Amino acid sequence: MSALEFFVIYKAVSSIAIRSLRRFVRFLYHDLRVFKAWSDRRFSARSSITEYHVGEKKNAGEVYAIYLIWQPAGFPWYVKNTLSALNDLGINVIAVVNHPLNDEQLSELRRHCAHLLIRDNAGFDMGGYRDATLFIRETLKPSRVCYLNDSVYCFREGLIDLFRKLANSAADIAAPFENHEYSYHIQSFCFSVSGRIFLSEEFKTFWQNYLPVDSRVWAIDKGEKGLSNAIVPIAERIDVFYTPDHLRPFLLDLPLDELQRLNRYFPRLVRHKEGELQKLSKSQLVTELCRLVAIRSQIHTGAFLYQRFMGCPMMKRDLYYRLQFSLDEIEENLREVRENDDHFGDILADMQKKGTGRDLSYWNMAKFAEGLL
């Protein structure tokens, strides 16, 4: 056997082994968990809510915010920023915590919310959204409901304005971001719905039927995308705050050389190679930059553009973990778009501690490749 033949066979066997490992991982951490969640619903009446507490911050209005929290080590600055901004606007907070709280954490959180649900993390954030939605439908009469989770860094500057838009929007669905990748959907880490949508049969049916599975793939496909499939068709108006169309006028105001420099703001997977953008005219370049923002999750592709030009107060916490940017690129871009913020050190330390998908064990890398981590 020649060296070339051996190499071809080796590559083929390796490819089969990798595919088999990924399929086995998906079976263990997705398929079996779907079956378990279905069995639990069919044969067990156990609630995923382990504790309920009345909060100390009740406001007279009928706007509510469901805020999903996973912070076992304590509440960091971006969670406190979120709670403070919601409190300042008089929005009633329903905190949903997916882990046990010690007495100090419980006391701190109760000061900022109207209701507090502690649960066992079944179904992750979408499972928490479900529990809180059903809780509101049984006990309250909201005029509008905001849905938020702590997967984003929330900067103080601009946050109240963003939450005010969510709370006061006349649209049936309001959100900072949408996603056109594969299929259209509203991104679930931050959005709000009108009372009409919240009380609709479509919304009620979706949450009653939604199966909380401990799988990230399920939460995205059946949860985030499934929710949009249920409510987007019945929405009379959808208001998305940060879009390429909103970004375009800011880009058109820039000189050509500055537009070319914006390539560094894009994640590695969509970023152009050095010199490629120099071949485009200004109008072509603006169109291309807007296209790059639109093709994937826009809080990732437009992470720094929306912050710099539109004052977006949110940034995904997984930009480094999901191999979108290096730590040096994140630091450099942040210092340009958010020069007055004092949390750069916290952000970089947080990201470095978590690492990237390449830092995982081989087994977890297979889970990461399947979208399960």
LUMMISE-239244 format. One record per residue (C-alpha): residue in three letters; chain; y, x, z. Coordinates in nm, 4 decimals, decimal comma. Layout:
BEGIN
+------+------+----------+----------+----------+
| code | unit |       py |       px |       pz |
+------+------+----------+----------+----------+
|  Ala |    A |        Y |        X |        Z |
...
+------+------+----------+----------+----------+
This chain:
BEGIN
+------+------+----------+----------+----------+
| code | unit |       py |       px |       pz |
+------+------+----------+----------+----------+
|  Met |    A |   0,0000 |   0,0000 |   0,0000 |
|  Ser |    A |   0,3388 |   0,1370 |  -0,0978 |
|  Ala |    A |   0,6291 |   0,1618 |   0,1422 |
|  Leu |    A |   0,8124 |  -0,1102 |  -0,0517 |
|  Glu |    A |   0,5166 |  -0,3491 |  -0,0306 |
|  Phe |    A |   0,4847 |  -0,2823 |   0,3425 |
|  Phe |    A |   0,8556 |  -0,3514 |   0,3939 |
|  Val |    A |   0,8359 |  -0,6807 |   0,2012 |
|  Ile |    A |   0,5342 |  -0,7947 |   0,4045 |
|  Tyr |    A |   0,6996 |  -0,6849 |   0,7294 |
|  Lys |    A |   1,0158 |  -0,8830 |   0,6482 |
|  Ala |    A |   0,8119 |  -1,1922 |   0,5584 |
|  Val |    A |   0,6066 |  -1,1760 |   0,8801 |
|  Ser |    A |   0,9189 |  -1,1176 |   1,0896 |
|  Ser |    A |   1,0904 |  -1,4141 |   0,9281 |
|  Ile |    A |   0,7917 |  -1,6393 |   0,9982 |
|  Ala |    A |   0,7739 |  -1,5152 |   1,3590 |
|  Ile |    A |   1,1441 |  -1,5799 |   1,4163 |
|  Arg |    A |   1,1247 |  -1,9292 |   1,2665 |
|  Ser |    A |   0,8180 |  -2,0071 |   1,4776 |
|  Leu |    A |   0,9895 |  -1,8839 |   1,7944 |
|  Arg |    A |   1,3009 |  -2,0913 |   1,7247 |
|  Arg |    A |   1,0917 |  -2,4015 |   1,6550 |
|  Phe |    A |   0,8965 |  -2,3476 |   1,9784 |
|  Val |    A |   1,2212 |  -2,3039 |   2,1727 |
|  Arg |    A |   1,3587 |  -2,6235 |   2,0205 |
|  Phe |    A |   1,0399 |  -2,8065 |   2,1170 |
|  Leu |    A |   1,0664 |  -2,6868 |   2,4796 |
|  Tyr |    A |   1,4387 |  -2,7289 |   2,5328 |
|  His |    A |   1,5176 |  -3,0231 |   2,3081 |
|  Asp |    A |   1,2176 |  -3,2318 |   2,2031 |
|  Leu |    A |   1,0519 |  -3,2355 |   2,5454 |
|  Arg |    A |   1,3835 |  -3,3110 |   2,7131 |
|  Val |    A |   1,4387 |  -3,6076 |   2,4826 |
|  Phe |    A |   1,0946 |  -3,7368 |   2,5822 |
|  Lys |    A |   1,1668 |  -3,6785 |   2,9518 |
|  Ala |    A |   1,4992 |  -3,8637 |   2,9346 |
|  Trp |    A |   1,3338 |  -4,1538 |   2,7536 |
|  Ser |    A |   1,0518 |  -4,1654 |   3,0127 |
|  Asp |    A |   1,2981 |  -4,1535 |   3,3029 |
|  Arg |    A |   1,4907 |  -4,4462 |   3,1607 |
|  Arg |    A |   1,1794 |  -4,6489 |   3,0945 |
|  Phe |    A |   0,9905 |  -4,5823 |   3,4168 |
|  Ser |    A |   1,2473 |  -4,4787 |   3,6774 |
|  Ala |    A |   1,5465 |  -4,6595 |   3,8237 |
|  Arg |    A |   1,6926 |  -4,3417 |   3,9762 |
|  Ser |    A |   2,0669 |  -4,3067 |   3,9273 |
|  Ser |    A |   2,2194 |  -3,9794 |   3,8101 |
|  Ile |    A |   2,5146 |  -4,0460 |   4,0465 |
|  Thr |    A |   2,4276 |  -3,8863 |   4,3799 |
|  Glu |    A |   2,7543 |  -3,9577 |   4,5677 |
|  Tyr |    A |   3,0627 |  -4,1737 |   4,5325 |
|  His |    A |   3,3914 |  -4,1114 |   4,7150 |
|  Val |    A |   3,7197 |  -4,2996 |   4,7164 |
|  Gly |    A |   4,0059 |  -4,0689 |   4,6286 |
|  Glu |    A |   4,3496 |  -4,0505 |   4,7896 |
|  Lys |    A |   4,5578 |  -4,0538 |   4,4683 |
|  Lys |    A |   4,5715 |  -4,4114 |   4,3421 |
|  Asn |    A |   4,8523 |  -4,5109 |   4,1088 |
|  Ala |    A |   4,9763 |  -4,8572 |   4,0209 |
|  Gly |    A |   4,9233 |  -4,8180 |   3,6461 |
|  Glu |    A |   4,6135 |  -4,9103 |   3,4482 |
|  Val |    A |   4,5704 |  -4,5845 |   3,2569 |
|  Tyr |    A |   4,2651 |  -4,3876 |   3,3685 |
|  Ala |    A |   4,1392 |  -4,0384 |   3,2927 |
|  Ile |    A |   3,7724 |  -3,9452 |   3,3215 |
|  Tyr |    A |   3,7645 |  -3,5728 |   3,3936 |
|  Leu |    A |   3,4288 |  -3,3911 |   3,3754 |
|  Ile |    A |   3,4066 |  -3,0827 |   3,5949 |
|  Trp |    A |   3,1463 |  -2,8068 |   3,6218 |
|  Gln |    A |   3,2897 |  -2,5457 |   3,8589 |
|  Pro |    A |   3,0352 |  -2,4604 |   4,1328 |
|  Ala |    A |   3,2343 |  -2,1533 |   4,2442 |
|  Gly |    A |   3,5595 |  -2,3446 |   4,3010 |
|  Phe |    A |   3,8378 |  -2,4969 |   4,0941 |
|  Pro |    A |   4,0165 |  -2,2432 |   3,8724 |
|  Trp |    A |   4,3771 |  -2,2547 |   3,7533 |
|  Tyr |    A |   4,3087 |  -2,4545 |   3,4367 |
|  Val |    A |   4,1331 |  -2,7320 |   3,6298 |
|  Lys |    A |   4,4230 |  -2,7438 |   3,8757 |
|  Asn |    A |   4,6714 |  -2,7549 |   3,5850 |
|  Thr |    A |   4,4853 |  -3,0512 |   3,4382 |
|  Leu |    A |   4,4742 |  -3,2446 |   3,7647 |
|  Ser |    A |   4,8423 |  -3,1733 |   3,8390 |
|  Ala |    A |   4,9556 |  -3,2882 |   3,4941 |
|  Leu |    A |   4,7546 |  -3,6107 |   3,5190 |
|  Asn |    A |   4,8920 |  -3,6745 |   3,8685 |
|  Asp |    A |   5,2512 |  -3,6102 |   3,7568 |
|  Leu |    A |   5,2129 |  -3,8760 |   3,4870 |
|  Gly |    A |   5,0724 |  -4,1345 |   3,7270 |
|  Ile |    A |   4,7355 |  -4,1456 |   3,5501 |
|  Asn |    A |   4,4477 |  -4,2532 |   3,7725 |
|  Val |    A |   4,1883 |  -3,9770 |   3,7716 |
|  Ile |    A |   3,8173 |  -4,0446 |   3,7918 |
|  Ala |    A |   3,6716 |  -3,7029 |   3,8633 |
|  Val |    A |   3,3095 |  -3,6607 |   3,7594 |
|  Val |    A |   3,1511 |  -3,3486 |   3,9061 |
|  Asn |    A |   2,8135 |  -3,2375 |   3,7736 |
|  His |    A |   2,7132 |  -3,0367 |   4,0824 |
|  Pro |    A |   2,7275 |  -3,0696 |   4,4637 |
|  Leu |    A |   3,0580 |  -3,0029 |   4,6424 |
|  Asn |    A |   3,1174 |  -2,8363 |   4,9751 |
|  Asp |    A |   3,3548 |  -2,9993 |   5,2239 |
|  Glu |    A |   3,6543 |  -2,7917 |   5,1137 |
|  Gln |    A |   3,6031 |  -2,8693 |   4,7446 |
|  Leu |    A |   3,5524 |  -3,2373 |   4,8185 |
|  Ser |    A |   3,8707 |  -3,2578 |   5,0262 |
|  Glu |    A |   4,0723 |  -3,0767 |   4,7581 |
|  Leu |    A |   3,9472 |  -3,2961 |   4,4773 |
|  Arg |    A |   3,9958 |  -3,6231 |   4,6646 |
|  Arg |    A |   4,3672 |  -3,5441 |   4,6965 |
|  His |    A |   4,3991 |  -3,5530 |   4,3182 |
|  Cys |    A |   4,1857 |  -3,8467 |   4,2141 |
|  Ala |    A |   4,1432 |  -4,2197 |   4,2587 |
|  His |    A |   3,7646 |  -4,2118 |   4,2394 |
|  Leu |    A |   3,5101 |  -3,9318 |   4,2592 |
|  Leu |    A |   3,1580 |  -3,9414 |   4,1178 |
|  Ile |    A |   2,9171 |  -3,6595 |   4,1993 |
|  Arg |    A |   2,6087 |  -3,6504 |   3,9799 |
|  Asp |    A |   2,3013 |  -3,4437 |   3,8997 |
|  Asn |    A |   2,4241 |  -3,3218 |   3,5577 |
|  Ala |    A |   2,1809 |  -3,5399 |   3,3626 |
|  Gly |    A |   2,2942 |  -3,5353 |   3,0022 |
|  Phe |    A |   2,5694 |  -3,2826 |   3,0773 |
|  Asp |    A |   2,9262 |  -3,4001 |   3,0020 |
|  Met |    A |   2,8271 |  -3,6899 |   2,7769 |
|  Gly |    A |   2,6007 |  -3,8193 |   3,0529 |
|  Gly |    A |   2,8965 |  -3,7972 |   3,2902 |
|  Tyr |    A |   3,1195 |  -3,9818 |   3,0440 |
|  Arg |    A |   2,8558 |  -4,2546 |   3,0296 |
|  Asp |    A |   2,8334 |  -4,2959 |   3,4082 |
|  Ala |    A |   3,2109 |  -4,3069 |   3,4473 |
|  Thr |    A |   3,2545 |  -4,5493 |   3,1570 |
|  Leu |    A |   3,0029 |  -4,7918 |   3,3015 |
|  Phe |    A |   3,1659 |  -4,7526 |   3,6448 |
|  Ile |    A |   3,5072 |  -4,8451 |   3,5033 |
|  Arg |    A |   3,3691 |  -5,1435 |   3,3134 |
|  Glu |    A |   3,2124 |  -5,2797 |   3,6313 |
|  Thr |    A |   3,5076 |  -5,2289 |   3,8681 |
|  Leu |    A |   3,8391 |  -5,1795 |   3,6828 |
|  Lys |    A |   4,0545 |  -5,3215 |   3,4042 |
|  Pro |    A |   4,2105 |  -5,0291 |   3,2185 |
|  Ser |    A |   4,4811 |  -5,0508 |   2,9549 |
|  Arg |    A |   4,3779 |  -4,7089 |   2,8243 |
|  Val |    A |   4,1146 |  -4,4491 |   2,9153 |
|  Cys |    A |   4,1385 |  -4,0728 |   2,8554 |
|  Tyr |    A |   3,8273 |  -3,8537 |   2,8371 |
|  Leu |    A |   3,8544 |  -3,4854 |   2,9295 |
|  Asn |    A |   3,6274 |  -3,1991 |   3,0259 |
|  Asp |    A |   3,6830 |  -2,8473 |   3,1548 |
|  Ser |    A |   3,5513 |  -2,6606 |   2,8497 |
|  Val |    A |   3,9110 |  -2,5681 |   2,7625 |
|  Tyr |    A |   4,1787 |  -2,3547 |   2,9229 |
|  Cys |    A |   4,4731 |  -2,5867 |   2,9915 |
|  Phe |    A |   4,8052 |  -2,4037 |   3,0043 |
|  Arg |    A |   5,0838 |  -2,5589 |   3,2072 |
|  Glu |    A |   5,3453 |  -2,5380 |   2,9318 |
|  Gly |    A |   5,3137 |  -2,8450 |   2,7079 |
|  Leu |    A |   5,0253 |  -3,0033 |   2,8994 |
|  Ile |    A |   5,2217 |  -3,2976 |   3,0395 |
|  Asp |    A |   5,3548 |  -3,3752 |   2,6911 |
|  Leu |    A |   5,0025 |  -3,3748 |   2,5483 |
|  Phe |    A |   4,8629 |  -3,6001 |   2,8213 |
|  Arg |    A |   5,1621 |  -3,8322 |   2,7855 |
|  Lys |    A |   5,0747 |  -3,8749 |   2,4171 |
|  Leu |    A |   4,7143 |  -3,9525 |   2,5075 |
|  Ala |    A |   4,8151 |  -4,2044 |   2,7745 |
|  Asn |    A |   5,0953 |  -4,3777 |   2,5824 |
|  Ser |    A |   4,9561 |  -4,3808 |   2,2306 |
|  Ala |    A |   4,9568 |  -4,7162 |   2,0527 |
|  Ala |    A |   4,6570 |  -4,6041 |   1,8457 |
|  Asp |    A |   4,3052 |  -4,7222 |   1,9194 |
|  Ile |    A |   4,1911 |  -4,3587 |   1,9283 |
|  Ala |    A |   4,4150 |  -4,0631 |   2,0113 |
|  Ala |    A |   4,3062 |  -3,7000 |   2,0244 |
|  Pro |    A |   4,4455 |  -3,3516 |   1,9829 |
|  Phe |    A |   4,1692 |  -3,2501 |   1,7412 |
|  Glu |    A |   3,9240 |  -3,3868 |   1,4880 |
|  Asn |    A |   3,6320 |  -3,2201 |   1,3119 |
|  His |    A |   3,5336 |  -3,2524 |   0,9447 |
|  Glu |    A |   3,2389 |  -3,0099 |   0,9561 |
|  Tyr |    A |   2,9168 |  -3,1799 |   0,8349 |
|  Ser |    A |   3,0498 |  -3,5252 |   0,9316 |
|  Tyr |    A |   3,3823 |  -3,6560 |   1,0588 |
|  His |    A |   3,4165 |  -3,6968 |   1,4336 |
|  Ile |    A |   3,6685 |  -3,6849 |   1,7149 |
|  Gln |    A |   3,6123 |  -3,3833 |   1,9392 |
|  Ser |    A |   3,4955 |  -3,5079 |   2,2772 |
|  Phe |    A |   3,6558 |  -3,2547 |   2,5119 |
|  Cys |    A |   3,9832 |  -3,4510 |   2,4963 |
|  Phe |    A |   4,0572 |  -3,7967 |   2,3558 |
|  Ser |    A |   4,1685 |  -4,1426 |   2,4638 |
|  Val |    A |   4,0886 |  -4,4984 |   2,3616 |
|  Ser |    A |   4,2850 |  -4,8208 |   2,3868 |
|  Gly |    A |   4,1851 |  -5,1080 |   2,6107 |
|  Arg |    A |   4,0753 |  -5,2982 |   2,2987 |
|  Ile |    A |   3,8279 |  -5,0262 |   2,2028 |
|  Phe |    A |   3,7165 |  -4,9708 |   2,5614 |
|  Leu |    A |   3,6329 |  -5,3393 |   2,6073 |
|  Ser |    A |   3,4782 |  -5,3836 |   2,2618 |
|  Glu |    A |   3,1115 |  -5,4665 |   2,2187 |
|  Glu |    A |   3,0656 |  -5,1572 |   2,0006 |
|  Phe |    A |   3,1907 |  -4,9265 |   2,2749 |
|  Lys |    A |   2,9916 |  -5,1058 |   2,5420 |
|  Thr |    A |   2,6723 |  -5,0987 |   2,3346 |
|  Phe |    A |   2,7061 |  -4,7301 |   2,2548 |
|  Trp |    A |   2,7339 |  -4,6262 |   2,6188 |
|  Gln |    A |   2,4675 |  -4,8654 |   2,7431 |
|  Asn |    A |   2,2220 |  -4,7377 |   2,4827 |
|  Tyr |    A |   2,3178 |  -4,3702 |   2,4978 |
|  Leu |    A |   2,0323 |  -4,1596 |   2,6326 |
|  Pro |    A |   2,1562 |  -3,8717 |   2,8532 |
|  Val |    A |   1,9430 |  -3,5779 |   2,7402 |
|  Asp |    A |   1,9779 |  -3,2255 |   2,8821 |
|  Ser |    A |   2,0291 |  -3,0793 |   2,5361 |
|  Arg |    A |   2,3518 |  -2,9487 |   2,3845 |
|  Val |    A |   2,2283 |  -3,0405 |   2,0361 |
|  Trp |    A |   2,1657 |  -3,3990 |   2,1476 |
|  Ala |    A |   2,5033 |  -3,4228 |   2,3230 |
|  Ile |    A |   2,6803 |  -3,3200 |   2,0015 |
|  Asp |    A |   2,4736 |  -3,5113 |   1,7455 |
|  Lys |    A |   2,3952 |  -3,8302 |   1,9363 |
|  Gly |    A |   2,6836 |  -3,8143 |   2,1840 |
|  Glu |    A |   3,0026 |  -3,6778 |   2,0288 |
|  Lys |    A |   2,9221 |  -3,7695 |   1,6685 |
|  Gly |    A |   2,7446 |  -4,0898 |   1,7675 |
|  Leu |    A |   3,0466 |  -4,2103 |   1,9620 |
|  Ser |    A |   3,2759 |  -4,1502 |   1,6654 |
|  Asn |    A |   3,0339 |  -4,3345 |   1,4383 |
|  Ala |    A |   3,0541 |  -4,6316 |   1,6753 |
|  Ile |    A |   3,4308 |  -4,6566 |   1,7227 |
|  Val |    A |   3,6039 |  -4,4952 |   1,4248 |
|  Pro |    A |   3,5082 |  -4,7847 |   1,1913 |
|  Ile |    A |   3,6599 |  -5,0435 |   1,4273 |
|  Ala |    A |   3,9773 |  -4,8497 |   1,5056 |
|  Glu |    A |   4,2885 |  -4,9959 |   1,3463 |
|  Arg |    A |   4,4705 |  -4,6651 |   1,3889 |
|  Ile |    A |   4,3699 |  -4,3090 |   1,4810 |
|  Asp |    A |   4,6336 |  -4,0630 |   1,6017 |
|  Val |    A |   4,5389 |  -3,6918 |   1,5842 |
|  Phe |    A |   4,8103 |  -3,4592 |   1,7134 |
|  Tyr |    A |   4,7102 |  -3,1217 |   1,5663 |
|  Thr |    A |   4,6058 |  -3,1235 |   1,2004 |
|  Pro |    A |   4,6542 |  -2,8924 |   0,9008 |
|  Asp |    A |   4,9021 |  -3,1442 |   0,7574 |
|  His |    A |   5,1124 |  -3,1133 |   1,0732 |
|  Leu |    A |   5,0800 |  -2,7361 |   1,0582 |
|  Arg |    A |   5,1783 |  -2,7008 |   0,6924 |
|  Pro |    A |   5,5610 |  -2,7321 |   0,7339 |
|  Phe |    A |   5,5631 |  -2,4500 |   0,9900 |
|  Leu |    A |   5,3685 |  -2,2247 |   0,7549 |
|  Leu |    A |   5,5936 |  -2,3024 |   0,4605 |
|  Asp |    A |   5,8903 |  -2,1746 |   0,6635 |
|  Leu |    A |   5,7363 |  -1,8268 |   0,6972 |
|  Pro |    A |   5,7897 |  -1,5371 |   0,4559 |
|  Leu |    A |   5,4916 |  -1,4318 |   0,2482 |
|  Asp |    A |   5,4178 |  -1,1119 |   0,4424 |
|  Glu |    A |   5,4059 |  -1,3009 |   0,7738 |
|  Leu |    A |   5,1721 |  -1,5614 |   0,6238 |
|  Gln |    A |   4,9368 |  -1,2824 |   0,5195 |
|  Arg |    A |   4,9352 |  -1,1472 |   0,8747 |
|  Leu |    A |   4,8108 |  -1,4829 |   1,0064 |
|  Asn |    A |   4,4623 |  -1,3960 |   0,8814 |
|  Arg |    A |   4,4008 |  -1,2244 |   1,2185 |
|  Tyr |    A |   4,4342 |  -1,5613 |   1,3951 |
|  Phe |    A |   4,1184 |  -1,6921 |   1,2294 |
|  Pro |    A |   3,7634 |  -1,6579 |   1,3638 |
|  Arg |    A |   3,5541 |  -1,3862 |   1,2059 |
|  Leu |    A |   3,3269 |  -1,6258 |   1,0175 |
|  Val |    A |   3,6125 |  -1,7749 |   0,8148 |
|  Arg |    A |   3,8584 |  -1,4849 |   0,8148 |
|  His |    A |   3,9334 |  -1,3278 |   0,4761 |
|  Lys |    A |   3,8583 |  -0,9624 |   0,4066 |
|  Glu |    A |   4,1468 |  -0,7197 |   0,4132 |
|  Gly |    A |   4,3693 |  -0,7594 |   0,1088 |
|  Glu |    A |   4,2174 |  -1,0810 |  -0,0287 |
|  Leu |    A |   4,5120 |  -1,2996 |   0,0713 |
|  Gln |    A |   4,7570 |  -1,0655 |  -0,1034 |
|  Lys |    A |   4,6391 |  -1,2034 |  -0,4373 |
|  Leu |    A |   4,7726 |  -1,5526 |  -0,3602 |
|  Ser |    A |   5,1183 |  -1,6966 |  -0,4086 |
|  Lys |    A |   5,2970 |  -1,8426 |  -0,1070 |
|  Ser |    A |   5,2024 |  -2,2037 |  -0,1857 |
|  Gln |    A |   4,8424 |  -2,1020 |  -0,2587 |
|  Leu |    A |   4,8274 |  -1,9055 |   0,0655 |
|  Val |    A |   4,9547 |  -2,1961 |   0,2765 |
|  Thr |    A |   4,6971 |  -2,4231 |   0,1146 |
|  Glu |    A |   4,4214 |  -2,1690 |   0,1820 |
|  Leu |    A |   4,5202 |  -2,1240 |   0,5481 |
|  Cys |    A |   4,5221 |  -2,5008 |   0,5996 |
|  Arg |    A |   4,1809 |  -2,5223 |   0,4342 |
|  Leu |    A |   4,0405 |  -2,2579 |   0,6676 |
|  Val |    A |   4,1641 |  -2,4542 |   0,9688 |
|  Ala |    A |   4,0075 |  -2,7774 |   0,8419 |
|  Ile |    A |   3,6582 |  -2,6574 |   0,7499 |
|  Arg |    A |   3,5171 |  -2,6204 |   1,1025 |
|  Ser |    A |   3,5951 |  -2,7142 |   1,4629 |
|  Gln |    A |   3,9727 |  -2,7033 |   1,4549 |
|  Ile |    A |   4,0257 |  -2,5967 |   1,8149 |
|  His |    A |   3,8346 |  -2,2829 |   1,7104 |
|  Thr |    A |   3,9682 |  -2,2247 |   1,3589 |
|  Gly |    A |   4,3241 |  -2,3229 |   1,4542 |
|  Ala |    A |   4,3099 |  -2,1851 |   1,8078 |
|  Phe |    A |   4,6102 |  -1,9554 |   1,7835 |
|  Leu |    A |   4,7980 |  -2,1224 |   1,4967 |
|  Tyr |    A |   4,8329 |  -2,4515 |   1,6847 |
|  Gln |    A |   4,9424 |  -2,2668 |   1,9980 |
|  Arg |    A |   5,2026 |  -2,0550 |   1,8210 |
|  Phe |    A |   5,3586 |  -2,3137 |   1,5914 |
|  Met |    A |   5,2977 |  -2,6477 |   1,7654 |
|  Gly |    A |   5,2789 |  -2,5536 |   2,1333 |
|  Cys |    A |   4,9203 |  -2,6699 |   2,1810 |
|  Pro |    A |   4,8418 |  -2,6196 |   2,5537 |
|  Met |    A |   4,4639 |  -2,5961 |   2,5107 |
|  Met |    A |   4,2255 |  -2,3191 |   2,4116 |
|  Lys |    A |   3,8463 |  -2,3301 |   2,4063 |
|  Arg |    A |   3,6796 |  -2,1147 |   2,6686 |
|  Asp |    A |   3,3959 |  -2,0112 |   2,4337 |
|  Leu |    A |   3,5946 |  -1,8212 |   2,1686 |
|  Tyr |    A |   3,4317 |  -1,4942 |   2,2747 |
|  Tyr |    A |   3,0922 |  -1,6330 |   2,3756 |
|  Arg |    A |   3,0407 |  -1,7942 |   2,0342 |
|  Leu |    A |   3,1381 |  -1,4723 |   1,8554 |
|  Gln |    A |   3,4578 |  -1,6148 |   1,7100 |
|  Phe |    A |   3,6791 |  -1,3235 |   1,8197 |
|  Ser |    A |   3,6510 |  -0,9922 |   2,0009 |
|  Leu |    A |   3,8152 |  -0,9608 |   2,3421 |
|  Asp |    A |   4,0782 |  -0,7293 |   2,1944 |
|  Glu |    A |   4,1624 |  -0,9850 |   1,9256 |
|  Ile |    A |   4,1915 |  -1,2637 |   2,1820 |
|  Glu |    A |   4,4213 |  -1,0550 |   2,4003 |
|  Glu |    A |   4,6393 |  -0,9477 |   2,1072 |
|  Asn |    A |   4,6687 |  -1,3004 |   1,9703 |
|  Leu |    A |   4,7401 |  -1,4526 |   2,3107 |
|  Arg |    A |   5,0207 |  -1,2073 |   2,3765 |
|  Glu |    A |   5,1801 |  -1,3150 |   2,0502 |
|  Val |    A |   5,1439 |  -1,6909 |   2,0825 |
|  Arg |    A |   5,1800 |  -1,7294 |   2,4608 |
|  Glu |    A |   5,3869 |  -1,4346 |   2,5766 |
|  Asn |    A |   5,5157 |  -1,5951 |   2,8983 |
|  Asp |    A |   5,1817 |  -1,7009 |   3,0458 |
|  Asp |    A |   5,0415 |  -1,5074 |   3,3419 |
|  His |    A |   4,6715 |  -1,5929 |   3,3012 |
|  Phe |    A |   4,5706 |  -1,3398 |   3,0351 |
|  Gly |    A |   4,3842 |  -1,1291 |   3,2906 |
|  Asp |    A |   4,1965 |  -1,4319 |   3,4248 |
|  Ile |    A |   4,0974 |  -1,5427 |   3,0761 |
|  Leu |    A |   3,9747 |  -1,2025 |   2,9626 |
|  Ala |    A |   3,7832 |  -1,1451 |   3,2880 |
|  Asp |    A |   3,6254 |  -1,4900 |   3,2586 |
|  Met |    A |   3,5185 |  -1,4284 |   2,8990 |
|  Gln |    A |   3,3911 |  -1,0772 |   2,9677 |
|  Lys |    A |   3,1856 |  -1,2003 |   3,2632 |
|  Lys |    A |   3,0142 |  -1,4647 |   3,0499 |
|  Gly |    A |   2,9641 |  -1,2269 |   2,7576 |
|  Thr |    A |   2,8575 |  -1,3333 |   2,4082 |
|  Gly |    A |   2,5515 |  -1,4845 |   2,2474 |
|  Arg |    A |   2,4450 |  -1,1307 |   2,1577 |
|  Asp |    A |   2,4321 |  -1,0313 |   2,5264 |
|  Leu |    A |   2,1599 |  -1,2824 |   2,6090 |
|  Ser |    A |   1,7903 |  -1,2111 |   2,6542 |
|  Tyr |    A |   1,5792 |  -1,2394 |   2,3404 |
|  Trp |    A |   1,4487 |  -1,5746 |   2,4604 |
|  Asn |    A |   1,7975 |  -1,7104 |   2,5258 |
|  Met |    A |   1,9183 |  -1,5684 |   2,1960 |
|  Ala |    A |   1,6630 |  -1,7940 |   2,0269 |
|  Lys |    A |   1,8067 |  -2,0882 |   2,2218 |
|  Phe |    A |   2,1580 |  -1,9782 |   2,1252 |
|  Ala |    A |   2,0580 |  -1,9617 |   1,7580 |
|  Glu |    A |   1,9286 |  -2,3190 |   1,7792 |
|  Gly |    A |   2,2578 |  -2,4384 |   1,9310 |
|  Leu |    A |   2,0925 |  -2,5103 |   2,2647 |
|  Leu |    A |   2,3201 |  -2,2740 |   2,4618 |
+------+------+----------+----------+----------+
